[in-house]
Amino acid sequence: MELRDYQDIHQRLLGRISSVLLGQEEVSLHALAALLAGGHILIEGVPGLGKTLLVRVLSRVLGAEFRRIQFTPDLMPSDVTGGNVWNAQTGSFDFHPGPVFSELLLADEVNRAPAKTQSALLEAMQERAVTIDGKTRPLPRPFLVLATQNPIESQGTYPLPEAQLDRFLLKVNVSYPSLDVEKSLLAACAAGFDSEHLNLEPVIDRATLLEMQHVPETVEVGPSIIDYIARIVAATRTHRAIEVGASPRASIGLLRVARAAAAADGRSFVVPDDVKSFARAVLRHRIVLFPDSGIEGITPDDVVTSILAETSVPGVGA
């Protein structure tokens, strides 16, 4: 696939998603970037902002299989992965696949499940396979996990461990829509729009999506960009407000998504803006601030913004 074709399809996908998910262009862009870079995405926001709608729209325009898991405290690992069930007629165990065997998986309120269940999802995200009773079964390709969590409610939740957070390529914060966007939403609902009955035709098929995922790998990354990414991530390990910095997986993730951003712009090479535009989404969930920083109201985004401001850009300054 040529870069021109990639860019054209990307624009059509983004336009189709944005036509339904009003006022959430950044979320739509990040979700597409994660998908095309072969990563997973964690979406954080209060209820009612369209997190579930995003996944449903993605599944329609991509022509992909979509499954949803509502995470609860009593959810078992087998409820995610499936398991072997005794078949009395054949006298043997038959494997019944769980919802994780899908192309797009919505892990709704993922932080409501205990660690044992979360670990079952962890293997699926990292290995693109699940192991049950000693047998490893590969998951479909493509495979994308879109997990959601509510930032304001802590009762009955289990904070995601750093090991699992690190498996998400991006973390996106969904904010309230502007007044104009909310009025547009109300006007659409008054005109008969129903998010439960979407009439969207697929823009691409599975084969095209798999082909698109290989295109960013052809995008050139110069030595100065590699140095720029390495210095940004290394700065998280020495910053005065950060207790635990980002790992090399963050560097690799930032490289992958920057390539996808360049390809979406029709370029065969990465520029610093590709890195800067996704740095917050790649790093915000991979750093742990000192308690004093949180008390002072400093957020991970504030810290990443300061790191970007303090890190010299290739071709500018030092």
C-alpha positions as CSV (number, residue, x, y, z in Angstrom):
1,M,0.0,0.0,0.0
2,E,1.3,3.4,-1.0
3,L,1.5,6.3,1.5
4,R,-1.0,8.3,-0.5
5,D,-3.6,5.4,-0.2
6,Y,-2.9,5.1,3.5
7,Q,-3.4,8.8,4.0
8,D,-6.7,8.8,2.0
9,I,-8.1,5.9,3.9
10,H,-7.0,7.4,7.2
11,Q,-8.8,10.6,6.4
12,R,-12.0,8.8,5.4
13,L,-11.9,6.7,8.6
14,L,-11.4,9.8,10.8
15,G,-14.1,11.7,9.0
16,R,-16.6,8.9,9.4
17,I,-15.8,8.5,13.1
18,S,-15.9,12.2,13.8
19,S,-19.3,12.6,12.1
20,V,-20.8,10.5,14.9
21,L,-18.5,11.2,17.8
22,L,-18.9,15.0,17.9
23,G,-16.3,17.1,19.6
24,Q,-13.9,14.2,20.3
25,E,-11.6,14.6,17.4
26,E,-8.5,14.0,19.5
27,V,-9.9,10.8,21.0
28,S,-10.8,9.5,17.5
29,L,-7.3,10.4,16.2
30,H,-5.6,8.7,19.1
31,A,-7.7,5.6,18.8
32,L,-6.9,5.3,15.1
33,A,-3.2,5.9,15.8
34,A,-3.1,3.1,18.4
35,L,-4.9,0.7,16.1
36,L,-2.7,1.4,13.1
37,A,0.4,1.2,15.3
38,G,-0.7,-2.1,16.6
39,G,-1.2,-1.0,20.2
40,H,-3.9,-0.8,22.8
41,I,-5.6,2.3,24.3
42,L,-6.9,3.2,27.8
43,I,-9.7,5.8,27.8
44,E,-10.4,7.7,31.0
45,G,-13.5,9.8,31.5
46,V,-16.7,10.2,33.4
47,P,-19.7,8.3,32.3
48,G,-21.7,9.5,29.3
49,L,-18.9,11.0,27.2
50,G,-19.1,8.5,24.3
51,K,-16.3,6.0,25.3
52,T,-18.5,3.0,24.4
53,L,-19.9,4.7,21.3
54,L,-16.3,5.2,20.0
55,V,-15.6,1.5,20.0
56,R,-18.9,0.7,18.4
57,V,-18.3,3.2,15.6
58,L,-14.8,1.9,15.1
59,S,-16.1,-1.7,14.7
60,R,-18.6,-0.5,12.1
61,V,-16.2,1.6,9.9
62,L,-13.5,-1.1,10.1
63,G,-15.8,-4.0,9.4
64,A,-14.3,-5.7,12.5
65,E,-15.8,-8.0,15.0
66,F,-16.6,-6.3,18.3
67,R,-17.1,-7.8,21.8
68,R,-17.7,-6.1,25.1
69,I,-16.8,-7.2,28.6
70,Q,-18.3,-5.4,31.6
71,F,-15.7,-5.7,34.3
72,T,-17.1,-6.3,37.8
73,P,-15.5,-7.5,41.1
74,D,-16.8,-11.0,40.6
75,L,-15.6,-11.4,37.0
76,M,-13.4,-14.5,36.6
77,P,-10.5,-15.0,34.2
78,S,-12.5,-17.7,32.3
79,D,-15.2,-15.1,31.7
80,V,-12.6,-13.2,29.7
81,T,-10.6,-16.0,28.0
82,G,-13.2,-18.8,27.9
83,G,-12.5,-22.3,29.0
84,N,-12.8,-26.1,28.5
85,V,-16.3,-27.6,29.1
86,W,-16.9,-31.3,29.4
87,N,-18.9,-32.7,26.5
88,A,-20.8,-35.8,27.7
89,Q,-21.6,-37.0,24.1
90,T,-18.0,-37.1,23.0
91,G,-16.4,-37.8,26.4
92,S,-13.9,-35.0,26.0
93,F,-13.5,-31.3,26.8
94,D,-14.5,-28.8,24.3
95,F,-13.0,-25.3,24.3
96,H,-15.5,-22.4,24.4
97,P,-13.8,-19.2,23.5
98,G,-14.5,-16.1,25.6
99,P,-15.1,-12.6,24.4
100,V,-11.4,-11.9,24.2
101,F,-11.4,-13.8,20.9
102,S,-12.5,-10.8,18.9
103,E,-10.8,-8.1,16.8
104,L,-12.0,-5.2,18.9
105,L,-12.5,-5.7,22.6
106,L,-14.1,-3.2,24.8
107,A,-12.9,-3.7,28.4
108,D,-15.5,-1.5,30.1
109,E,-14.5,-0.2,33.6
110,V,-11.5,-2.4,33.5
111,N,-10.4,-1.3,37.0
112,R,-13.4,-2.9,38.6
113,A,-12.0,-6.4,38.2
114,P,-9.5,-8.0,40.7
115,A,-5.9,-8.6,39.8
116,K,-6.3,-12.2,38.8
117,T,-8.8,-11.3,36.1
118,Q,-6.8,-8.3,35.0
119,S,-3.8,-10.6,34.6
120,A,-5.8,-12.8,32.1
121,L,-6.3,-9.7,30.0
122,L,-2.6,-8.8,30.4
123,E,-1.4,-11.9,28.6
124,A,-3.9,-11.3,25.8
125,M,-2.7,-7.8,25.3
126,Q,1.0,-8.6,25.3
127,E,1.2,-12.0,23.6
128,R,-1.9,-11.7,21.4
129,A,-2.7,-15.2,22.7
130,V,-4.2,-16.9,25.8
131,T,-3.0,-20.0,27.6
132,I,-5.7,-22.3,29.0
133,D,-4.9,-25.7,30.6
134,G,-1.4,-25.5,29.2
135,K,-2.5,-24.9,25.6
136,T,-1.8,-21.5,23.9
137,R,-4.4,-20.2,21.5
138,P,-3.6,-17.2,19.2
139,L,-6.1,-14.3,19.1
140,P,-7.5,-12.9,15.9
141,R,-5.5,-10.3,13.9
142,P,-6.0,-7.4,14.2
143,F,-6.6,-7.4,18.0
144,L,-7.2,-4.1,19.8
145,V,-8.2,-3.6,23.4
146,L,-9.9,-0.4,24.2
147,A,-10.3,-0.2,28.0
148,T,-12.2,2.4,29.9
149,Q,-12.1,3.6,33.5
150,N,-13.9,6.2,35.6
151,P,-11.6,8.7,37.2
152,I,-14.0,9.9,39.9
153,E,-15.3,6.8,41.5
154,S,-12.9,4.6,43.6
155,Q,-15.4,2.5,45.6
156,G,-15.2,-1.1,44.5
157,T,-12.2,-0.5,42.1
158,Y,-8.8,-2.1,41.8
159,P,-6.1,0.3,40.6
160,L,-4.4,-1.1,37.5
161,P,-0.9,-2.3,38.3
162,E,2.0,-0.5,36.6
163,A,2.7,-3.7,34.6
164,Q,-0.7,-3.6,33.0
165,L,-0.7,0.2,32.4
166,D,2.6,-0.2,30.6
167,R,0.9,-2.5,28.1
168,F,-1.4,0.3,26.8
169,L,0.3,2.2,24.0
170,L,-1.8,5.3,24.7
171,K,-3.9,6.7,27.5
172,V,-6.5,9.3,26.4
173,N,-8.5,11.5,28.7
174,V,-12.0,12.3,27.5
175,S,-13.2,15.7,28.6
176,Y,-16.6,17.4,28.5
177,P,-17.8,18.8,25.2
178,S,-17.9,22.5,24.6
179,L,-21.2,24.3,24.7
180,D,-21.5,24.5,20.9
181,V,-20.7,20.8,20.5
182,E,-23.3,19.9,23.2
183,K,-25.9,21.9,21.4
184,S,-25.1,20.1,18.2
185,L,-25.5,16.8,20.1
186,L,-28.9,17.9,21.3
187,A,-29.9,19.0,17.8
188,A,-28.9,15.6,16.4
189,C,-30.9,13.7,19.1
190,A,-33.9,16.0,18.4
191,A,-33.7,15.1,14.7
192,G,-33.8,11.4,15.5
193,F,-30.2,10.3,15.9
194,D,-30.0,7.0,17.9
195,S,-26.6,5.9,19.0
196,E,-28.0,2.4,19.6
197,H,-28.9,1.9,16.0
198,L,-25.9,3.2,13.9
199,N,-26.3,3.0,10.2
200,L,-22.6,3.1,9.2
201,E,-21.1,1.3,6.2
202,P,-17.6,-0.2,6.6
203,V,-14.8,2.0,5.0
204,I,-12.3,-0.9,4.8
205,D,-12.2,-4.6,5.4
206,R,-10.0,-6.7,7.6
207,A,-7.4,-7.4,4.9
208,T,-7.0,-3.7,4.2
209,L,-6.6,-2.9,7.9
210,L,-3.9,-5.5,8.3
211,E,-2.1,-4.1,5.3
212,M,-2.3,-0.6,6.7
213,Q,-0.7,-1.7,10.0
214,H,2.5,-2.5,8.1
215,V,2.7,0.9,6.4
216,P,4.1,2.9,9.4
217,E,7.0,0.4,9.6
218,T,8.2,1.8,6.2
219,V,8.4,5.4,7.6
220,E,12.0,6.6,8.0
221,V,13.1,7.7,11.5
222,G,16.3,9.7,11.4
223,P,19.1,9.6,14.1
224,S,18.1,13.0,15.4
225,I,14.5,11.9,15.9
226,I,15.7,8.7,17.7
227,D,17.9,10.9,19.9
228,Y,14.9,13.3,20.6
229,I,12.6,10.4,21.7
230,A,15.3,8.9,23.9
231,R,16.0,12.2,25.6
232,I,12.3,12.9,26.3
233,V,11.8,9.5,27.9
234,A,15.1,9.6,29.8
235,A,14.1,13.0,31.2
236,T,11.1,11.2,33.0
237,R,13.7,9.3,35.0
238,T,15.4,12.3,36.5
239,H,12.6,14.9,36.6
240,R,12.2,16.5,40.1
241,A,8.5,15.7,40.2
242,I,8.6,12.0,39.1
243,E,9.3,9.1,41.4
244,V,9.2,6.4,38.8
245,G,10.0,7.2,35.2
246,A,9.0,5.6,31.9
247,S,10.6,2.4,30.7
248,P,12.1,1.6,27.3
249,R,8.7,0.3,26.2
250,A,7.6,3.9,26.3
251,S,10.4,4.9,23.9
252,I,9.4,2.1,21.5
253,G,5.7,3.1,21.8
254,L,6.4,6.7,21.1
255,L,8.5,5.7,18.1
256,R,5.7,3.5,16.7
257,V,2.9,6.1,17.1
258,A,5.1,8.9,15.7
259,R,5.6,6.7,12.6
260,A,1.8,6.2,12.3
261,A,1.2,9.9,12.7
262,A,3.7,10.7,9.9
263,A,2.1,8.1,7.6
264,A,-1.4,9.6,8.3
265,D,0.0,12.9,7.2
266,G,1.3,11.4,4.0
267,R,5.0,11.7,4.9
268,S,7.7,9.0,4.6
269,F,9.7,10.4,7.5
270,V,9.0,11.4,11.1
271,V,9.3,15.1,12.3
272,P,9.5,16.3,15.9
273,D,5.8,17.4,15.8
274,D,4.8,13.8,15.3
275,V,6.6,12.9,18.6
276,K,5.3,15.9,20.5
277,S,1.7,15.4,19.5
278,F,1.6,12.0,21.1
279,A,4.1,12.3,23.9
280,R,1.5,13.0,26.6
281,A,-0.7,10.1,25.6
282,V,2.2,7.7,25.6
283,L,3.8,8.9,28.8
284,R,1.0,10.1,31.2
285,H,0.1,6.6,32.4
286,R,3.7,5.4,32.6
287,I,5.1,7.8,35.2
288,V,4.5,7.9,38.9
289,L,4.7,11.3,40.6
290,F,6.0,12.0,44.1
291,P,3.1,12.4,46.6
292,D,4.1,16.0,47.2
293,S,3.6,16.7,43.5
294,G,0.1,15.5,43.6
295,I,-0.7,17.5,46.7
296,E,0.6,20.6,44.8
297,G,-1.9,19.9,42.0
298,I,0.8,18.8,39.5
299,T,-0.5,16.3,36.9
300,P,1.4,13.9,34.7
301,D,0.5,16.0,31.7
302,D,2.0,19.1,33.4
303,V,5.3,17.2,33.9
304,V,5.4,15.9,30.3
305,T,4.6,19.4,29.0
306,S,7.6,20.8,31.0
307,I,9.8,18.0,29.7
308,L,8.9,18.8,26.1
309,A,9.6,22.5,26.8
310,E,13.0,21.7,28.3
311,T,14.1,19.2,25.7
312,S,15.8,20.7,22.7
313,V,14.1,20.0,19.4
314,P,16.3,18.6,16.5
315,G,17.4,21.4,14.4
316,V,16.6,24.0,17.0
317,G,19.1,25.1,19.7
318,A,21.5,22.5,20.9
